[in-house]
């Protein structure tokens, strides 16, 4: 072995939520662990994803609540100010995008932090920065997450467009914003920016907003956006982007749109060739790394998080991390199951969903029964729109959606029902508190027939 090669028990490529969980826990268990990270320790979630975006959403929701006062409880005058939001994100959430606290936490557990971009050069070997060779006695865990996917639209490359990173880091509210992509990230950020005074247009190529969710969810959010002054263009393909001076022009088949800023929120991607997964016997042409129910991808290789293609969620990465951790340590533990994956779009109203959509259930040939009901009395009391939709496979729920105030919290009940495959009759026998938002679940169960 040459002097430049370093040996460890396990090498973890990527220290986002999943990688950090695996690497830190293995180090605490007494293994020699190298954590390789090209960006910030902690990954997307604490610096540009879950935490700062929800701070923005919380601030925007407060503005919306203030605007609901007239006609309900008096009068109110609302003056949006982006400065305290930007300051809170910079100072409280991200430490000015400094990962010292997270890095020190990992090192304090006994891990070795290796800064740089890692590439597999064998099942148990990683090259970092083109010069530093790391070898693992037990294996390598790939937890490199995903990056913003930027479509090859003519004229887009080379312009100062935003991804979610720049949208989160912004210290000034633009006068106008075009959002390419009406999925969860695009919808959340569009509503935030609109509530703080920007003129916002959302352009989505699919036929509805939130195209991965039930169509009723996309229709509801589009209606709400319309009421808040957000222009929505669905079923619309972008043909070209131009940037001149201080403005973007986005051309579509039906016309053009002009704004100060352009946010590209068209999904996420992984780059398997750049990771060198072929050197470990994996398919570099695949969209994701295929893993078994113990998160094994090959002999001496595990993978967790976005790179596995099971859902770009922090909770998925940490769920898979615990399974991989048990397997690496040779401890008993549950195997991975994905029939009840929960997800929440934190718009207002929130859209919480779990399991299969109606379309997915029918495509799988299940014994599909469907019921949709609006929010019950609590929705009327709060003057809030929303619904509960249940998708049953015979006598158990295969999927569910709850859209409305605290939709992500109501989702807990439905996630448990799908996860545990609780019979519909058993769910009907429960007592549902009145008047709550979750009581709409009882109404939907009755509608299943």
C-alpha positions, -999 to +999 in steps of 0.1 A: +000+000+000+015+034-010+018+062+016-010+082+001-036+056+007-057+058+039-077+029+054-110+030+072-136+005+082-163+024+063-163+054+039-195+074+036-198+095+004-219+125+012-229+139+046-264+150+040-291+138+065-287+101+055-249+101+052-245+121+084-268+096+103-248+066+090-214+081+095-219+096+129-236+064+143-209+041+129-182+064+145-200+063+178-201+025+175-163+026+174-156+021+137-130+041+118-152+062+095-143+087+068-171+111+058-165+126+023-183+158+016-178+183-013-203+208+001-217+216+035-219+189+062-257+184+067-265+187+030-295+204+014-320+202+042-306+226+068-291+251+044-314+254+014-343+229+020-365+219+049-354+244+075-349+277+058-378+272+034-402+265+062-390+297+079-399+316+048-433+298+046-440+305+083-434+342+077-455+343+045-483+324+063-483+351+090-489+377+063-518+357+049-534+353+084-532+391+089-550+396+056-578+373+067-587+395+097-611+418+078-646+403+079-635+378+106-623+398+136-617+434+128-593+454+106-556+450+098-530+467+078-502+445+066-467+457+054-445+429+042-408+432+050-384+406+037-354+417+057-362+399+090-369+367+070-335+369+052-318+377+084-333+348+103-323+324+076-288+337+075-282+340+113-304+313+129-309+286+103-276+285+084-249+303+103-243+323+071-240+289+053-212+278+076-212+241+085-187+243+114-212+231+140-222+201+119-186+193+110-175+195+146-204+173+157-192+146+133-156+149+143-165+149+179-181+115+174-148+101+162-153+105+125-127+117+100-140+145+077-126+145+042-134+177+022-137+172-015-156+154-042-153+116-039-155+091-068-156+053-065-126+036-081-136+002-068-162-015-045-142-004-014-121+024-028-127+062-032-106+088-048-111+123-033-102+154-053-083+134-078-054+128-054-064+113-020-071+075-020-093+061+007-099+023+012-126+007+033-123-027+050-161-031+053-175-010+025-187+023+011-220+040+017-232+063-011-253+091+002-246+119-022-281+132-025-293+150-057-289+184-074-313+207-091-322+195-126-319+223-151-337+215-184-319+221-218-341+251-228-326+272-255-311+304-241-313+293-205-276+282-200-254+311-190-282+333-177-284+343-139-314+320-132-321+309-097-324+274-083-338+269-048-304+279-035-305+315-047-342+317-038-334+308-002-303+330+000-321+361-015-317+392+006-340+414-015-375+407-027-377+410-065-405+429-081-414+399-103-406+362-105-412+335-130-412+299-116-405+271-140-420+240-124-452+237-104-441+208-081-437+210-044-406+233-044-419+256-071-453+259-056-440+266-021-416+293-032-440+309-056-466+314-028-439+328-004-426+353-030-462+363-040-472+370-004-442+392+001-453+413-029-436+399-060-457+394-091-454+357-097-460+335-127-458+297-124-452+277-156-457+240-155-454+216-185-478+190-170-516+195-170-518+206-134-498+219-104-483+193-081-484+168-110-471+139-088-501+142-065-538+138-069-553+161-096-577+175-069-546+188-051-533+207-081-567+221-088-571+234-052-536+250-052-542+266-086-575+281-073-558+294-042-530+309-062-555+326-085-571+342-055-537+355-043-527+370-076-503+342-088-506+336-125-506+299-133-499+284-167-502+246-168-498+224-198-473+249-211-439+241-226-411+267-225-395+272-259-368+297-251-354+319-224-337+353-229-320+376-204-313+412-212-304+439-188-323+432-156-351+410-169-359+375-181-382+368-210-396+333-210-412+322-243-439+295-246-460+282-274-488+305-262-469+337-257-442+352-235-437+362-199-413+388-185-399+391-149-369+403-130-360+369-117-364+333-130-365+303-106-359+269-121-377+243-100-381+215-125-370+186-103-338+169-090-312+147-106-284+124-097-251+120-116-240+084-113-212+086-139-196+113-118-197+091-088-179+063-106-205+037-096-194+016-126-162+008-108-183-009-081-202-030-107-233-007-108-251+006-138-240+042-145-267+047-171-295+042-145-315+071-130-307+059-095-288+032-076-308+001-072-307-013-036-322-043-018-343-041+013-311-038+034-298-009+013-271-030-003-263-020-039-233-044-044-208-063-024-193-038-001-216-010-013-247+005+004-267+035-008-292+057+010-312+088+003-320+106-030-295+086-049-317+054-045-346+070-063-371+061-035-381+097-028-362+130-024-371+135+012-350+140+044-372+115+062-365+089+034-328+094+038-328+090+076-352+060+073-328+042+049-298+052+070-310+033+100-316+002+079-281+004+063-266+011+097-281-021+112-269-041+082-233-028+084-231-035+121-247-069+117-276-061+139-312-072+135-336-046+122-365-040+099-361-042+062-371-013+039-407-010+028-421+018+006-458+013+005-465+041+029-441+069+020-455+102+034-449+136+017-461+171+024-462+202+001-461+231+026-483+255+006-512+271+023-533+250+024-509+222+030-511+190+009-502+159+028-501+126+009-491+090+016-489+059-005-504+056-040-525+081-059-557+069-076-539+068-109-510+047-096-534+023-079-553+017-111-521+013-131-511-015-107-544-032-112-555-030-076-591-034-064-596+004-063-622+022-043-621+060-040-638+086-018-633+124-018-649+147+008-644+184+016-632+195+050-659+190+076-673+217+099-639+229+110-631+239+074-663+260+073-656+275+107-620+285+095-632+296+061-605+272+047-608+251+016-595+215+014-604+179+011-596+143+021-592+117-006-589+080+002-577+053-022-585+018-010-573-015-023-602-037-013-605-034+025-573-015+032-560+020+023-534+021-004-531+059-004-545+091+010-543+128+006-553+155+031-553+191+017-561+219+041-548+237+072-523+215+090-527+189+062-493+175+070-503+169+106-536+152+098-515+130+075-501+112+105-534+093+110-535+083+074-499+073+072-504+049+101-534+035+084-516+028+052-484+016+068-501-008+092-527-019+066-555-012+091-588-025+077-613+001+066-639-012+090-615-009+119-609+028+109-646+034+107-650+021+143-628+049+157-642+079+174-631+111+156-631+143+177-655+171+166-650+197+152-615+190+139-599+190+105-591+153+108-628+145+112-631+147+075-613+113+074-644+098+090-666+113+063-643+100+036-643+065+050-681+065+049-679+075+012-658+044+004-690+024+003 
